[in-house]
Amino acid sequence: MQLLNLNIDRIIIHQVYQRDAEGQKITPMQSHEFTRFSREAMETFKQRVVEALGESSRAVQMEIVHQEAIHLPQLVERSIDENDETFAVSSYDFATLLADAQQMKSIPGGIVVVFSGTQGHPAKKFLGLIKAETHSAYEKEVDEQTGEISLKYVEEVLLTPSSKLYKTAAFFEKSNYAPTYSDLNDKWIVMVSDSQINKAGGKAAARYFYADFLGCGYPQTSARTTKQFYESAKDFITTLDVPEAKKSDYINALTTYLKVDTSSSISTADFASKYFETDVQDAFSEHMENSGIPTASFTKDIEHISSNLKFRKVSFSKNVKISAPSDSFKDLINITTIEGEADESGMATEWTKVIIKDKIVTQE
């Protein structure tokens, strides 16, 4: 998702704790004052948000599943239009909901950053949430008299280059929606990012965070979108003005990206940067966008294309075909384009040289 003209007007931070040895919830610590970053620090904070949720991030769009009054999406709906005094109080409810969602004793505590602002042209509202795991170090940074979080420590956690916005989510108001909407998905776009789990190649976000806390779930169309991505990318590759051997390499890369790559989210920008040369990337991005593929990352689900990814098949004009398991195709089969004999007009024809790194075991 493109985050243009991003403006953040309110930031308040609370603390949640890891459950005790008996698994009992510890009441979160409430802050009463907004965090006031300097202009330079605010620009850095906004950049961290863009890196976590923006177009080139690994964030995944999710659907709002739980829409009852007690759930977080309705809290977003109520609090985003509140004045500063009321918002400061309501923001603590996000911390209590996170403490409730962290059922397992192994889930660490941390700080909960609640922030709101606008983005886009024209400007539309959004509300963001960050959970940064700070472990016990945070305890030393609490003002004993006011109970407030040290701004210096917050800057170290959120703004230093080595730090990560471990779990980040935001509810973005859509450009257009009917005033009489009944489904919150008609009004809000929800983006969720979990840098720890993405790097480990697991789920796109921890379940306790996206489901139990945010009240969201993976879109039901992930399998369909993944299939569209596969088909559109393959169409683009087959029309490229490059040798057939190069196209074979690209299709091998596409299969690897969807089947072997352990990441649970995919995106046009990510695939292009990994496998295409620089001069091809823009054309690929344009083709995919014109094909209706989301510009943001989305959840990978190969249910509808699993059979396509099992075998690679290459067909020639004279009804010659080669088929092999996708996992071993690139390792066992080497395809190169060579110059063949001249045709009737004297022009050299294009032939394909195939080397199979194995011996024949049967013939029919």
C-alpha positions as CSV (number, residue, x, y, z in Angstrom):
1,M,0.0,0.0,0.0
2,Q,1.3,3.4,-0.9
3,L,1.6,5.7,2.0
4,L,1.7,9.2,0.6
5,N,1.6,12.5,2.5
6,L,1.9,10.6,5.8
7,N,1.1,12.8,8.8
8,I,1.1,11.6,12.4
9,D,-0.5,13.8,14.9
10,R,-0.8,11.7,18.1
11,I,1.4,9.1,19.7
12,I,0.9,7.6,23.1
13,I,2.7,4.6,24.6
14,H,1.7,2.0,27.2
15,Q,3.4,-1.1,28.5
16,V,2.2,-4.7,28.6
17,Y,3.9,-7.4,30.6
18,Q,4.7,-11.0,30.1
19,R,2.3,-13.3,32.1
20,D,3.5,-14.5,35.5
21,A,4.8,-18.0,36.3
22,E,1.2,-19.2,36.9
23,G,0.1,-17.7,33.5
24,Q,-1.9,-14.9,35.1
25,K,-2.2,-11.6,33.3
26,I,-0.4,-8.6,34.7
27,T,-2.3,-5.4,34.4
28,P,-0.7,-3.1,31.7
29,M,0.9,0.2,32.8
30,Q,-1.0,3.2,31.5
31,S,0.6,6.4,30.2
32,H,-1.3,9.7,30.4
33,E,0.7,11.9,28.2
34,F,1.4,11.9,24.5
35,T,4.9,11.3,23.3
36,R,6.4,14.4,21.7
37,F,9.1,13.6,19.2
38,S,11.3,16.3,17.8
39,R,10.8,17.1,14.1
40,E,13.7,15.0,13.1
41,A,12.7,12.1,15.3
42,M,9.1,12.3,13.9
43,E,10.4,12.0,10.4
44,T,12.4,8.9,11.4
45,F,9.4,7.4,13.0
46,K,7.3,8.0,9.9
47,Q,10.0,6.3,7.8
48,R,9.9,3.3,10.1
49,V,6.1,3.0,9.7
50,V,6.5,3.2,5.9
51,E,9.1,0.5,6.0
52,A,6.8,-1.7,8.0
53,L,3.5,-1.1,6.2
54,G,4.2,0.7,2.9
55,E,4.2,-0.5,-0.7
56,S,7.7,-2.2,-0.6
57,S,7.2,-3.8,2.8
58,R,6.3,-7.3,3.8
59,A,3.0,-6.2,5.3
60,V,0.0,-8.3,4.4
61,Q,-3.6,-7.0,3.9
62,M,-6.1,-8.7,6.2
63,E,-9.8,-8.7,6.6
64,I,-11.7,-7.6,9.7
65,V,-13.3,-10.7,11.2
66,H,-14.6,-9.7,14.6
67,Q,-16.8,-6.6,14.5
68,E,-18.6,-6.7,17.8
69,A,-18.4,-3.8,20.2
70,I,-15.9,-5.6,22.5
71,H,-13.4,-6.1,19.7
72,L,-10.5,-3.9,18.6
73,P,-11.9,-2.9,15.2
74,Q,-14.8,-1.2,16.9
75,L,-12.4,0.5,19.3
76,V,-10.6,1.9,16.3
77,E,-13.9,3.0,14.9
78,R,-14.8,4.9,18.1
79,S,-11.4,6.3,19.1
80,I,-10.1,7.7,15.9
81,D,-12.4,10.7,16.0
82,E,-12.0,11.4,19.7
83,N,-10.3,14.6,21.0
84,D,-6.9,14.3,22.5
85,E,-8.0,14.1,26.1
86,T,-10.5,11.3,25.4
87,F,-8.1,9.5,22.9
88,A,-5.4,9.4,25.5
89,V,-7.7,7.5,27.9
90,S,-9.2,5.2,25.2
91,S,-5.8,4.3,23.9
92,Y,-5.1,2.3,27.1
93,D,-7.9,-0.1,26.0
94,F,-5.6,-1.3,23.1
95,A,-3.0,-2.3,25.7
96,T,-5.5,-4.2,27.8
97,L,-6.8,-6.0,24.7
98,L,-3.2,-7.0,23.8
99,A,-2.6,-8.3,27.4
100,D,-5.8,-10.4,27.1
101,A,-4.6,-11.8,23.7
102,Q,-1.2,-12.8,25.0
103,Q,-2.4,-16.0,26.5
104,M,0.9,-17.9,26.4
105,K,3.5,-17.4,29.2
106,S,6.2,-17.5,26.6
107,I,5.0,-14.3,24.8
108,P,7.2,-11.4,26.0
109,G,6.0,-8.1,27.2
110,G,6.9,-4.8,25.6
111,I,5.6,-1.3,24.8
112,V,2.4,-0.7,22.8
113,V,2.6,2.4,20.6
114,V,-0.8,3.8,19.6
115,F,-0.7,6.6,16.9
116,S,-3.1,8.3,14.6
117,G,-2.9,10.7,11.6
118,T,-3.7,11.0,8.0
119,Q,-2.3,9.9,4.6
120,G,-3.1,10.1,0.9
121,H,-4.6,12.7,-1.4
122,P,-7.1,13.7,-0.3
123,A,-6.0,13.0,3.3
124,K,-7.8,10.1,4.9
125,K,-7.5,9.0,8.6
126,F,-5.6,6.0,10.0
127,L,-4.8,4.5,13.3
128,G,-1.6,2.5,13.9
129,L,-0.4,0.1,16.5
130,I,3.1,-1.2,17.2
131,K,4.2,-3.8,19.7
132,A,7.9,-3.5,20.3
133,E,9.4,-6.2,22.6
134,T,11.7,-4.5,25.1
135,H,12.0,-7.3,27.7
136,S,13.1,-6.2,31.2
137,A,15.2,-3.2,30.1
138,Y,12.2,-1.1,29.9
139,E,11.5,-1.4,33.6
140,K,14.5,0.9,34.4
141,E,13.1,3.7,32.2
142,V,9.9,4.4,34.1
143,D,9.6,7.6,36.0
144,E,8.9,6.6,39.6
145,Q,6.8,9.7,40.2
146,T,4.8,10.1,37.0
147,G,4.9,6.5,35.7
148,E,5.7,7.8,32.3
149,I,8.0,6.2,29.7
150,S,11.4,7.8,29.1
151,L,11.4,9.6,25.8
152,K,15.1,8.8,25.4
153,Y,14.4,5.1,25.8
154,V,11.4,5.2,23.4
155,E,13.7,6.8,20.8
156,E,16.2,4.0,21.3
157,V,13.6,1.3,20.9
158,L,11.8,2.8,17.9
159,L,14.2,5.0,16.0
160,T,17.7,3.6,16.0
161,P,18.7,1.8,12.8
162,S,19.3,-1.5,14.5
163,S,15.8,-1.6,16.1
164,K,12.7,-3.2,14.5
165,L,9.0,-2.5,14.6
166,Y,8.4,-6.1,15.6
167,K,4.6,-6.2,15.2
168,T,2.9,-3.4,13.3
169,A,-0.7,-2.9,12.1
170,A,-2.8,0.0,10.9
171,F,-6.4,0.6,10.0
172,F,-6.5,2.9,6.9
173,E,-9.7,4.7,6.0
174,K,-10.7,4.0,2.4
175,S,-11.0,6.8,-0.1
176,N,-14.7,6.0,-0.8
177,Y,-17.3,4.1,1.2
178,A,-21.0,4.3,1.7
179,P,-22.1,6.3,4.7
180,T,-24.5,3.5,5.6
181,Y,-21.8,0.8,5.7
182,S,-22.5,-2.1,8.1
183,D,-19.3,-4.1,7.4
184,L,-16.1,-2.5,8.7
185,N,-14.2,-3.9,5.7
186,D,-16.1,-1.5,3.5
187,K,-14.5,1.4,5.4
188,W,-11.1,0.2,6.5
189,I,-8.0,-1.4,4.9
190,V,-6.0,-3.3,7.5
191,M,-2.3,-3.9,6.9
192,V,-0.3,-6.1,9.3
193,S,3.5,-6.7,9.5
194,D,5.5,-9.0,11.8
195,S,9.2,-8.6,11.0
196,Q,10.4,-11.4,13.3
197,I,8.2,-14.1,11.8
198,N,8.6,-13.0,8.2
199,K,12.3,-13.4,8.5
200,A,12.0,-16.8,10.0
201,G,9.8,-17.8,7.0
202,G,6.8,-18.7,9.1
203,K,3.3,-17.2,9.1
204,A,2.9,-13.7,8.0
205,A,2.0,-12.6,11.5
206,A,1.7,-14.2,14.9
207,R,-1.9,-15.5,15.4
208,Y,-2.3,-13.9,18.8
209,F,-1.5,-10.6,17.3
210,Y,-3.5,-10.6,14.1
211,A,-6.5,-12.7,15.3
212,D,-6.8,-12.5,19.0
213,F,-5.7,-8.9,19.4
214,L,-6.6,-7.2,16.1
215,G,-9.7,-9.3,15.4
216,C,-8.5,-9.9,11.8
217,G,-7.9,-12.9,9.5
218,Y,-6.3,-13.7,6.2
219,P,-8.4,-12.8,3.2
220,Q,-10.4,-15.6,1.8
221,T,-9.1,-14.9,-1.7
222,S,-5.4,-15.5,-1.0
223,A,-5.4,-18.7,-3.1
224,R,-7.1,-16.9,-6.0
225,T,-4.7,-13.9,-5.8
226,T,-1.7,-16.3,-5.7
227,K,-3.0,-18.1,-8.8
228,Q,-3.5,-14.7,-10.6
229,F,0.1,-13.7,-9.7
230,Y,1.4,-17.0,-11.1
231,E,-0.5,-16.8,-14.3
232,S,0.2,-13.1,-14.9
233,A,3.9,-13.4,-14.1
234,K,4.2,-16.4,-16.5
235,D,2.4,-14.5,-19.2
236,F,4.9,-11.7,-18.8
237,I,7.8,-14.0,-19.0
238,T,6.6,-15.8,-22.1
239,T,6.3,-12.5,-24.0
240,L,9.8,-11.2,-23.1
241,D,12.2,-10.6,-26.0
242,V,14.9,-12.9,-24.6
243,P,16.1,-16.3,-25.6
244,E,14.0,-19.3,-24.6
245,A,16.7,-20.5,-22.3
246,K,16.4,-17.2,-20.4
247,K,12.7,-17.6,-20.2
248,S,13.2,-21.1,-18.8
249,D,15.4,-19.6,-16.0
250,Y,12.7,-17.0,-15.2
251,I,10.0,-19.7,-15.0
252,N,12.2,-21.8,-12.7
253,A,12.6,-18.7,-10.5
254,L,8.9,-18.2,-10.4
255,T,8.3,-21.8,-9.4
256,T,11.0,-21.5,-6.7
257,Y,9.5,-18.3,-5.4
258,L,6.1,-19.8,-5.0
259,K,6.9,-23.3,-4.0
260,V,10.3,-23.4,-2.3
261,D,10.7,-19.9,-0.8
262,T,9.7,-20.2,2.8
263,S,8.1,-16.7,3.1
264,S,4.4,-16.8,3.7
265,S,3.8,-13.5,1.7
266,I,4.6,-12.5,-1.8
267,S,4.7,-9.3,-3.8
268,T,5.4,-8.0,-7.3
269,A,8.2,-5.8,-6.0
270,D,9.9,-8.6,-4.1
271,F,9.9,-11.1,-7.0
272,A,11.1,-8.4,-9.4
273,S,14.0,-7.3,-7.2
274,K,15.1,-10.9,-6.6
275,Y,14.9,-12.3,-10.1
276,F,14.7,-9.7,-12.8
277,E,17.3,-7.3,-14.1
278,T,16.8,-3.7,-13.3
279,D,15.7,-2.7,-16.8
280,V,12.9,-5.4,-16.7
281,Q,11.5,-4.6,-13.2
282,D,9.5,-1.5,-14.1
283,A,7.8,-3.3,-17.1
284,F,7.0,-6.3,-14.9
285,S,5.5,-4.1,-12.1
286,E,3.4,-2.3,-14.7
287,H,2.2,-5.5,-16.3
288,M,1.2,-7.0,-12.9
289,E,-0.6,-3.8,-11.8
290,N,-2.5,-3.8,-15.1
291,S,-3.5,-7.4,-14.5
292,G,-5.1,-6.5,-11.2
293,I,-2.4,-7.9,-8.9
294,P,-2.2,-6.0,-5.6
295,T,0.8,-3.6,-5.3
296,A,1.2,-4.5,-1.6
297,S,2.3,-7.9,-0.3
298,F,-0.4,-10.5,0.1
299,T,-0.6,-14.0,1.8
300,K,0.8,-16.8,-0.3
301,D,-1.6,-19.7,-0.8
302,I,-0.7,-22.2,-3.6
303,E,-3.8,-24.3,-3.2
304,H,-5.1,-23.6,-6.7
305,I,-1.7,-24.0,-8.4
306,S,-0.1,-26.8,-6.5
307,S,-0.4,-29.1,-9.5
308,N,1.2,-26.5,-11.8
309,L,4.2,-26.3,-9.4
310,K,4.8,-30.1,-9.2
311,F,6.1,-30.5,-12.7
312,R,7.8,-28.2,-15.2
313,K,6.9,-28.9,-18.8
314,V,8.6,-27.6,-22.0
315,S,7.0,-28.0,-25.4
316,F,8.6,-27.6,-28.8
317,S,6.9,-26.8,-32.1
318,K,7.2,-30.4,-33.5
319,N,5.3,-31.9,-30.6
320,V,8.4,-32.8,-28.6
321,K,7.9,-32.3,-24.9
322,I,10.1,-32.5,-21.8
323,S,8.6,-33.0,-18.3
324,A,10.3,-33.2,-14.9
325,P,9.6,-32.5,-11.3
326,S,9.9,-28.8,-10.6
327,D,12.2,-29.3,-7.6
328,S,14.9,-30.9,-9.8
329,F,14.2,-29.4,-13.2
330,K,16.8,-26.6,-12.9
331,D,19.4,-29.0,-11.5
332,L,18.9,-31.8,-14.0
333,I,18.0,-30.0,-17.2
334,N,20.1,-27.4,-19.0
335,I,18.5,-25.5,-21.8
336,T,20.4,-23.2,-24.2
337,T,19.5,-21.6,-27.5
338,I,21.9,-22.3,-30.4
339,E,22.1,-21.5,-34.1
340,G,20.8,-24.2,-36.3
341,E,21.0,-25.0,-40.0
342,A,20.0,-22.4,-42.5
343,D,16.4,-22.5,-43.8
344,E,15.3,-22.2,-47.4
345,S,15.9,-18.5,-47.4
346,G,19.4,-18.9,-46.1
347,M,18.6,-17.6,-42.7
348,A,20.0,-19.5,-39.7
349,T,17.2,-21.1,-37.6
350,E,17.0,-21.2,-33.9
351,W,17.5,-24.5,-32.2
352,T,17.4,-25.6,-28.6
353,K,20.2,-27.6,-27.0
354,V,19.0,-29.7,-24.0
355,I,21.3,-31.5,-21.7
356,I,19.8,-33.9,-19.2
357,K,22.1,-34.8,-16.4
358,D,20.9,-38.4,-16.0
359,K,20.9,-41.6,-18.0
360,I,18.0,-43.2,-19.9
361,V,16.4,-46.1,-17.9
362,T,13.4,-46.9,-20.2
363,Q,12.2,-46.2,-23.7
364,E,8.7,-46.6,-25.3
